[in-house]
């Protein structure tokens, strides 16, 4: 069929014109590895027809894309001639006239944050190819320039290691400016940018779609892969990231890249499924290590002699674009749910962090509070000792005051003493009056005696007998009066002594009565003092008991707080472990591509159950924190009550 098309197009245009056209275009591009004249001299008749055909295609590109698109697709699948690849690739991706080409030289003058990473990976890109061998080779330099320029144009993607192999293939075919433009177009229009983003969301989608193709078309191999835990991402990730450039030999990978430039990632799915179909029998018999070795050493060289065989098998694979769109929607739905779950996990993680901070704050507060309570307990004990000393001192003062009070007269005794004092004063006045009467009587007797003595004198013997008798009678009368006065004085003295004795007797009786009353009062006070002492002793014993209970409670609360702290730390550690496990499962689900239509639902259900368990554990942690706060408050209340009792 291809020979018929070649003959038809050779009749339309002369060979020399096509040759001159392509020679000029290759000289302008500056990337021809072999000159047109030397190549044409060695071409066979069929190769000359192919050369003429592709020259016509390039010259009439727009018309071919409009009217002969199916024929162009068949020709591309059969392979683009090496010398036409540069211009055809540019035409396929519309990279011939891009504004970014004019910015390339300016971009090279700028500095990129990815330069160190690019320099580190340059030597790993096509290390066996002559163009890239050597640390300062031209290939490594232009590869660095293109990768650096793109990292400045698209800072979100920056640099990704797999992209260097694609750029390296472009640089084998065209100058660095044109390679840069083609690479920019590939990233923008061929889903490569989404593949190389830091999240690699497009890679996850490709793995998800490929797994479903494998499950539908090769179910036995899919079951074997799952039984051996041989995940799709372990062998297919590099297929999509490097477009088989690191997996298959360069000539075969270049043929696949030709088709990719026209049909996109569909050819990657087809070739991948064709490889698995071709090796299904061998792979089912191998374990995981054997399958890894088979993918690395056997499969890459199976189609070296006949690349068309792989391409033919690839287009025998069933590929339904509508089914792929449906899988894309399913994957988007799953990713949205996973994003929601990730948001929920982040929220739970934030709550967990806040709970941890609260627990740490509460632990710090509890430690400070317990140390404060211990200080207050010590102060309470010191105050108890001081109060006991003060109580003893007060008891001594009370006894001293009672003794002093017993020596002092009370109001009743004072009134009795005042009455006695009044009686004594009356008796004294009566005695004074009697004494004055006696003095007056004595004075009268003295006067009478003096008068008698002066009248009698020495002439008493000269008187008449009558007068002498009268005088003798008067003398006797005076003597009687004197004796009477003396007797009255003695009588009054006896009465006075009797009165004094009676007063003294009354005073002594009252003193006896007062002493008896004081003795009764002292006995009552002694009984009161003894009962008060017993009350104080019982209060002291109660205070000691409460202090001991307070010590025990404080120790129990401290131990309970420490146990709750340990439980909280264990809960936090367990939450961290579960979150880490969820993250690991999430990364495994993202990288290894374990999500298929049935397993993804089960995986999402498991994630939801785990998130629900995490929520319950967070609520339990909050409840424990609340209980811990309540226990601390209860402990504060008990300590304050004990402290008030101690103060009382």
C-alpha positions in Angstrom: 0.0 0.0 0.0 2.8 2.4 0.9 4.6 1.7 -2.4 1.4 2.6 -4.4 1.3 6.0 -2.5 4.9 6.6 -3.1 4.7 6.0 -6.9 1.6 8.2 -7.1 3.3 11.1 -5.4 6.6 10.6 -7.4 4.6 11.2 -10.5 3.3 14.5 -9.1 6.7 16.1 -8.4 10.2 15.8 -9.6 12.9 14.2 -7.5 15.4 17.1 -7.8 12.9 19.7 -6.6 12.0 17.7 -3.5 15.7 17.0 -2.7 16.7 20.7 -3.0 13.7 21.6 -0.8 14.7 19.2 2.0 18.4 20.0 1.7 17.7 23.7 2.2 15.5 23.0 5.2 17.9 20.7 6.9 20.8 23.2 6.4 18.7 25.9 7.9 17.8 23.8 10.9 21.5 23.0 11.6 20.8 19.6 13.1 21.3 17.2 10.2 23.7 14.4 11.3 24.3 13.2 7.7 24.3 15.5 4.6 21.5 15.2 2.1 23.8 14.4 -0.8 25.5 11.5 1.0 22.2 10.1 2.3 20.6 10.2 -1.2 23.5 8.4 -2.8 23.0 5.5 -0.5 19.2 5.3 -0.6 17.5 2.4 -2.3 14.7 2.8 -4.7 12.0 2.4 -2.0 13.9 4.8 0.3 14.0 7.4 -2.5 10.2 7.0 -2.9 9.8 7.5 0.9 12.1 10.5 0.9 10.1 12.1 -2.0 6.8 11.3 -0.3 7.8 13.0 3.0 9.3 15.9 1.2 5.9 16.4 -0.5 4.2 16.0 2.9 6.4 18.7 4.5 5.9 21.1 1.6 2.1 20.6 1.6 1.6 20.1 5.3 -1.6 22.1 5.7 -3.3 20.3 2.8 -2.3 16.9 4.1 -3.6 17.7 7.6 -7.0 18.8 6.1 -7.5 16.3 3.4 -5.2 13.3 3.9 -5.1 13.0 7.7 -5.8 9.2 7.8 -3.0 8.5 5.2 -0.7 10.7 7.2 -1.5 8.8 10.4 -0.7 5.5 8.6 2.6 6.9 7.4 3.5 8.2 10.9 2.7 4.8 12.4 5.1 3.2 9.9 7.8 5.6 11.0 9.0 9.1 10.1 12.3 9.0 8.2 15.2 10.1 10.5 16.1 13.2 8.4 12.5 14.4 8.4 11.8 14.0 12.1 12.9 17.5 13.2 10.7 19.4 10.8 7.8 16.9 11.1 7.8 16.9 14.9 7.7 20.7 14.8 4.8 20.7 12.4 2.9 18.1 14.3 2.9 20.1 17.5 2.7 23.6 15.8 6.1 24.7 17.2 7.5 26.3 14.1 6.6 29.9 15.0 6.4 30.3 18.8 7.0 33.6 20.6 8.9 31.8 23.3 11.7 31.1 20.8 12.7 34.7 20.9 13.0 34.6 24.7 15.3 31.7 24.7 18.6 33.6 24.6 17.4 35.9 27.4 16.3 33.0 29.6 19.8 31.5 29.3 21.2 34.7 30.9 19.0 34.3 33.9 19.6 32.2 37.0 17.3 29.2 37.9 16.8 27.7 41.3 16.9 24.3 39.7 20.4 24.6 38.2 22.0 22.3 40.8 19.4 19.5 40.3 19.8 19.8 36.5 23.6 19.6 36.7 23.4 16.6 38.9 21.0 14.6 36.6 22.6 15.6 33.2 25.2 12.8 33.4 22.4 10.3 34.0 20.6 11.2 30.8 21.6 8.9 27.9 25.0 8.1 29.4 25.9 5.7 26.6 25.0 8.0 23.7 27.9 9.6 22.0 26.2 13.0 21.9 25.9 13.2 25.7 29.1 11.4 26.8 31.6 13.5 28.7 31.1 16.0 31.4 31.7 19.1 29.1 30.2 17.6 26.0 28.0 19.6 23.6 25.0 17.4 24.3 25.1 17.9 28.1 25.6 21.7 27.6 22.6 22.2 25.3 20.5 19.8 27.4 21.3 21.9 30.5 20.4 25.1 28.6 17.0 23.8 27.5 16.1 22.4 30.9 17.2 25.6 32.6 15.2 27.8 30.2 12.0 25.7 30.7 12.4 25.8 34.5 12.3 29.6 34.2 9.3 29.6 31.9 7.2 27.2 34.0 8.2 27.8 37.6 5.4 25.6 38.9 6.8 22.5 37.3 10.4 23.7 37.4 12.5 20.6 36.7 11.6 16.9 36.7 14.2 14.2 36.1 12.2 12.2 33.5 11.7 15.2 31.3 15.4 15.3 30.5 15.1 12.2 28.4 12.4 13.7 26.2 14.5 16.9 25.7 17.6 14.7 25.0 15.7 12.9 22.2 14.6 16.3 20.7 18.2 17.5 20.8 19.3 14.5 18.8 17.0 15.7 16.0 17.1 19.5 16.1 19.0 22.6 17.5 18.4 23.6 21.1 16.1 26.6 20.3 13.8 24.4 18.2 14.0 21.6 20.8 13.0 24.1 23.5 9.9 25.3 21.5 8.8 21.7 20.8 9.3 20.7 24.5 7.2 23.7 25.6 4.4 22.7 23.2 4.6 19.1 24.4 4.2 20.2 28.0 1.3 22.5 27.2 -0.7 20.4 24.7 0.3 16.7 25.3 -0.6 16.4 29.1 3.1 16.2 29.9 2.9 19.2 32.2 0.3 17.5 34.4 2.5 14.4 34.5 5.6 16.4 35.7 3.8 18.6 38.2 4.9 18.1 41.8 1.6 16.4 42.6 1.8 14.1 39.5 -1.9 13.9 39.4 -1.9 13.0 35.7 0.4 10.1 36.3 -2.0 8.8 38.9 -4.8 9.0 36.3 -2.7 7.2 33.7 -1.9 4.4 36.2 -5.6 4.1 37.1 -6.7 3.9 33.5 -3.9 1.4 32.7 -4.9 -0.8 35.6 -8.4 -1.0 34.4 -7.2 -1.9 30.9 -5.1 -4.7 32.5 -8.0 -5.9 34.6 -10.4 -6.0 31.7 -8.1 -7.5 29.0 -5.6 -9.5 31.0 -7.5 -10.6 34.2 -5.2 -13.6 34.9 -2.0 -11.5 34.8 -3.7 -8.8 36.9 -4.6 -11.4 39.6 -1.0 -12.6 39.5 0.4 -9.1 39.8 -1.8 -8.5 42.8 -0.9 -11.8 44.5 2.8 -10.9 44.2 2.2 -7.3 45.2 3.7 -6.2 41.9 2.0 -2.9 41.6 1.4 -1.1 38.3 3.4 1.9 39.3 6.5 -0.3 39.7 6.9 -0.8 36.0 4.5 1.6 34.2 5.4 4.9 35.8 8.6 5.3 33.7 6.6 4.4 30.6 4.4 7.4 31.0 7.0 9.8 32.3 9.7 9.1 29.7 7.5 7.7 26.9 9.4 4.4 26.9 12.7 6.3 26.2 14.3 4.7 29.3 12.7 1.3 28.9 13.1 0.3 25.2 16.0 0.8 22.8 16.2 4.2 21.3 15.2 3.2 17.7 12.0 1.6 19.0 11.3 4.4 21.5 11.7 6.9 18.7 9.1 5.1 16.6 6.7 5.3 19.5 7.6 9.0 20.0 6.7 9.6 16.3 3.2 8.2 17.0 3.0 10.0 20.3 3.5 13.4 18.5 0.4 12.7 16.4 -1.9 10.6 18.7 -0.8 11.6 22.2 -0.7 9.3 25.2 -2.9 6.7 23.6 0.1 5.0 22.0 1.7 4.6 25.5 -1.4 2.7 26.7 -1.4 0.5 23.6 2.3 -0.3 23.6 2.2 -1.1 27.4 -0.7 -3.5 26.9 0.9 -5.1 23.9 4.1 -5.7 25.9 2.1 -7.3 28.7 0.1 -9.4 26.3 3.2 -10.6 24.6 4.9 -11.6 27.9 1.8 -12.8 29.8 2.7 -16.5 29.8 6.2 -15.9 31.1 5.2 -13.4 33.7 2.5 -15.6 35.3 5.2 -18.2 36.0 7.5 -15.7 37.8 7.6 -14.3 41.3 8.0 -10.6 42.1 11.8 -10.6 41.8 11.7 -12.7 38.7 9.2 -10.3 37.1 11.4 -7.4 38.0 14.4 -9.0 36.3 12.2 -9.9 33.3 11.1 -6.3 32.8 14.7 -5.0 33.1 16.6 -7.5 31.0 14.3 -9.5 28.7 11.4 -7.3 27.6 13.4 -4.3 26.3 15.2 -6.3 23.7 12.4 -8.5 22.5 11.6 -6.3 19.5 15.1 -5.1 18.5 15.0 -7.0 15.2 11.4 -6.0 14.3 10.0 -2.8 15.8 7.0 -3.1 13.4 5.9 -6.2 15.3 5.4 -4.2 18.5 3.6 -1.4 16.7 1.3 -3.9 15.0 0.5 -5.6 18.3 -0.1 -2.2 19.9 -2.9 -1.4 17.4 -4.5 -4.8 18.0 -5.1 -3.8 21.6 -8.7 -2.8 22.4 -8.7 0.9 23.3 -12.0 2.8 23.8 -11.6 6.6 24.2 -15.1 6.8 25.7 -14.2 4.2 28.3 -11.0 6.1 29.0 -13.1 9.3 29.5 -15.4 7.5 31.9 -12.4 6.2 33.9 -11.0 9.7 34.0 -14.3 10.9 35.5 -14.3 8.1 38.0 -10.7 8.9 39.0 -11.6 12.6 39.3 -14.4 11.7 41.6 -12.2 9.4 43.7 -9.5 12.1 43.9 -12.1 14.7 45.0 -13.2 12.3 47.7 -9.6 11.7 48.7 -9.1 15.4 48.8 -12.0 15.8 51.1 -10.7 13.0 53.2 -7.3 14.6 53.2 -8.9 17.9 54.3 -10.7 16.0 57.0 -7.4 14.3 58.1 -5.7 17.7 58.1 -8.5 19.1 60.2 -8.2 16.1 62.6 -4.5 16.6 62.6 -5.0 20.3 63.5 -7.4 19.3 66.2 -5.0 16.7 67.4 -2.2 19.4 67.5 -4.5 21.8 69.4 -5.4 19.0 71.8 -1.8 18.2 72.3 -1.1 21.9 73.0 -4.0 22.0 75.4 -2.7 18.9 77.1 0.8 20.3 77.3 -0.6 23.6 78.7 -2.8 21.6 81.2 0.2 19.5 82.1 2.3 22.6 82.7 -0.6 24.2 84.6 -1.1 20.9 86.6 2.6 20.8 87.5 2.5 24.4 88.6 -0.7 23.9 90.5 0.5 20.7 92.2 3.7 22.5 93.2 1.6 25.5 94.4 -0.5 23.1 96.4 2.5 21.4 97.9 3.8 24.8 98.9 0.5 25.7 100.4 0.4 22.4 102.2 3.8 23.1 103.7 2.7 26.6 104.7 -0.5 25.1 106.2 1.6 22.7 108.3 3.8 25.6 109.4 0.7 27.6 110.2 -0.7 24.6 112.1 2.4 24.4 114.2 2.2 28.2 114.8 -1.4 27.9 115.7 -0.8 25.1 118.1 1.9 27.2 119.8 -0.4 30.2 119.9 -3.2 27.9 121.3 -1.0 26.7 124.1 0.1 30.3 124.8 -3.5 31.4 124.9 -4.4 28.6 127.2 -1.7 29.7 129.6 -2.9 33.3 129.4 -6.5 32.1 130.1 -5.3 30.3 133.2 -3.3 33.3 134.3 -6.3 35.6 133.8 -8.6 33.2 135.6 -6.2 33.3 138.6 -6.1 37.0 138.5 -9.8 37.2 138.1 -10.3 34.9 141.0 -8.2 37.2 143.2 -10.3 40.2 142.2 -13.7 40.8 143.9 -16.7 40.6 141.9 -19.6 43.1 141.9 -21.6 41.3 144.6 -18.5 41.2 146.9 -17.8 44.9 146.2 -21.4 45.7 147.2 -21.1 43.6 150.4 -17.8 45.3 151.2 -19.4 48.7 150.7 -22.2 47.8 153.1 -19.7 46.6 155.6 -17.7 49.8 155.1 -20.8 51.8 155.8 -21.5 49.8 159.0 -17.9 50.3 160.1 -18.2 54.0 159.5 -21.4 54.2 161.5 -19.8 52.3 164.3 -16.8 54.5 164.1 -19.1 57.6 164.3 -21.0 56.1 167.3 -17.7 55.3 169.0 -16.4 58.8 168.4 -19.6 60.2 169.7 -19.4 58.0 172.8 -15.8 59.0 173.2 -16.7 62.6 173.0 -19.4 62.2 175.6 -16.9 60.4 177.8 -14.5 63.3 177.2 -17.1 65.8 178.2 -18.0 63.7 181.3 -14.4 63.5 182.2 -14.0 67.2 181.6 -17.1 67.8 183.9 -15.7 65.6 186.5 -12.3 67.3 186.3 -14.0 70.6 186.7 -16.0 69.3 189.6 -12.9 67.8 191.2 -10.9 70.9 190.8 -13.8 72.9 192.2 -13.9 70.5 195.1 -10.3 70.6 195.7 -10.1 74.3 195.6 -13.0 74.7 197.9 -11.8 72.2 200.5 -8.1 73.2 200.4 -6.3 73.1 203.7 -9.1 74.6 205.9 -11.2 71.6 205.8 -10.4 70.7 209.4 -11.5 74.1 210.6 -15.0 73.7 209.3 -18.0 72.7 211.4 -18.9 69.1 211.7 -21.9 69.5 209.4 -19.9 71.0 206.7 -17.4 68.4 207.3 -20.0 65.7 206.9 -21.4 67.5 203.8 -18.0 67.7 202.4 -17.4 64.1 203.1 -20.7 63.3 201.4 -19.7 65.4 198.5 -16.4 63.6 198.4 -18.2 60.3 198.4 -20.6 61.6 195.8 -17.7 62.7 193.6 -16.1 59.4 194.2 -19.2 57.7 193.1 -19.6 59.8 190.1 -16.0 59.1 189.2 -16.7 55.4 189.7 -19.9 55.8 187.7 -18.1 57.6 184.9 -15.4 54.9 185.0 -18.0 52.2 185.0 -19.8 53.8 182.1 -16.5 54.1 180.3 -15.7 50.5 180.8 -19.3 49.5 179.8 -19.0 51.5 176.6 -15.5 50.0 176.0 -17.0 46.5 176.4 -19.9 47.4 174.1 -17.4 48.8 171.6 -15.4 45.6 171.8 -18.6 43.5 171.5 -19.6 45.6 168.5 -16.2 45.1 166.9 -16.4 41.4 167.6 -19.8 41.2 166.0 -18.6 43.2 163.0 -15.5 41.0 162.7 -17.8 38.0 163.0 -20.1 39.3 160.2 -17.1 40.0 158.0 -15.6 36.6 158.6 -19.0 35.0 157.8 -19.2 36.9 154.6 -15.6 36.1 153.8 -16.4 32.4 154.4 -19.5 32.7 152.1 -17.6 34.5 149.5 -14.8 32.0 149.6 -17.3 29.2 149.2 -18.8 31.0 146.2 -15.4 31.6 144.7 -14.5 27.9 145.3 -17.7 26.9 143.5 -17.0 29.3 140.6 -13.5 28.0 140.3 -14.7 24.5 140.2 -17.2 25.4 137.4 -14.4 27.3 135.5 -12.2 24.3 136.0 -14.8 22.0 134.5 -15.4 24.5 131.6 -11.6 24.7 131.0 -11.3 20.9 131.0 -14.3 20.6 128.6 -12.8 23.4 126.4 -9.5 21.7 126.4 -11.1 18.4 125.3 -12.9 20.3 122.5 -9.6 21.9 121.4 -7.9 18.5 121.6 -10.7 16.9 119.4 -10.4 19.8 117.0 -6.7 19.3 116.8 -7.1 15.6 116.1 -9.7 16.3 113.5 -7.4 18.9 111.9 -4.6 16.3 111.9 -6.9 13.7 110.3 -8.1 16.1 107.6 -4.4 17.1 107.0 -3.6 13.4 106.5 -6.6 12.9 104.2 -5.6 16.0 102.3 -2.1 14.6 101.9 -3.5 11.3 100.6 -5.9 13.1 98.3 -3.2 15.3 96.9 -1.0 12.3 96.3 -3.9 10.4 94.7 -4.7 13.5 92.5 -1.1 13.9 91.5 -0.9 10.2 90.5 -4.3 10.5 88.7 -3.1 13.5 86.8 0.1 11.7 85.8 -1.9 8.7 84.7 -4.2 10.9 82.7 -1.1 12.6 81.2 0.3 9.2 80.3 -3.0 8.2 78.8 -3.2 11.5 76.8 0.3 11.1 75.5 -0.4 7.5 74.6 -3.6 8.6 72.8 -1.7 11.4 71.0 1.0 8.9 70.0 -1.6 6.5 68.7 -3.3 9.2 66.8 0.0 10.2 65.2 0.7 6.6 64.3 -2.7 6.2 62.7 -2.4 9.4 60.8 1.1 8.3 59.6 -0.4 5.0 58.6 -3.2 6.8 56.7 -0.5 9.0 55.0 1.5 5.9 54.0 -1.6 4.2 52.7 -2.5 7.4 50.8 1.0 7.7 49.3 0.9 4.0 48.4 -2.5 4.5 46.8 -1.2 7.5 44.9 2.2 6.2 43.8 1.5 2.5 43.3 -1.9 3.0 41.8 -3.9 0.6 43.8 -7.2 2.3 43.0 -9.5 0.3 40.7 -13.2 0.5 40.4 -14.0 -2.0 43.1 -10.9 -1.7 45.3 -11.2 2.1 45.3 -14.6 2.0 46.9 -13.4 -0.4 49.5 -10.3 1.7 50.1 -12.4 4.8 50.4 -14.7 3.0 52.8 -11.7 1.9 54.9 -10.4 5.5 54.9 -13.8 6.8 56.0 -13.9 4.2 58.8 -10.5 5.2 59.9 -11.4 8.9 59.8 -14.5 8.1 61.9 -12.3 6.2 64.4 -9.9 9.2 64.5 -12.9 11.5 65.2 -14.0 9.3 68.0 -10.6 9.2 69.5 -10.3 13.0 69.2 -13.7 13.3 71.0 -12.4 10.8 73.6 -9.3 12.9 74.0 -11.4 16.0 74.4 -13.5 14.2 77.1 -10.4 13.1 78.9 -9.1 16.6 78.8 -12.4 17.8 80.2 -12.3 15.2 82.9 -8.8 16.1 83.7 -9.8 19.8 84.1 -12.8 18.7 86.3 -10.5 16.6 88.5 -8.1 19.5 88.8 -10.9 21.8 89.8 -12.2 19.2 92.3 -8.7 18.9 93.7 -8.5 22.7 94.0 -11.8 22.8 95.8 -10.8 20.1 98.3 -7.4 21.7 98.9 -9.1 25.1 99.5 -11.6 23.5 101.9 -8.8 21.8 103.8 -6.9 25.1 103.9 -9.9 26.9 105.3 -10.4 24.2 107.9 -6.7 24.6 108.8 -7.2 28.4 109.1 -10.3 27.8 111.3 
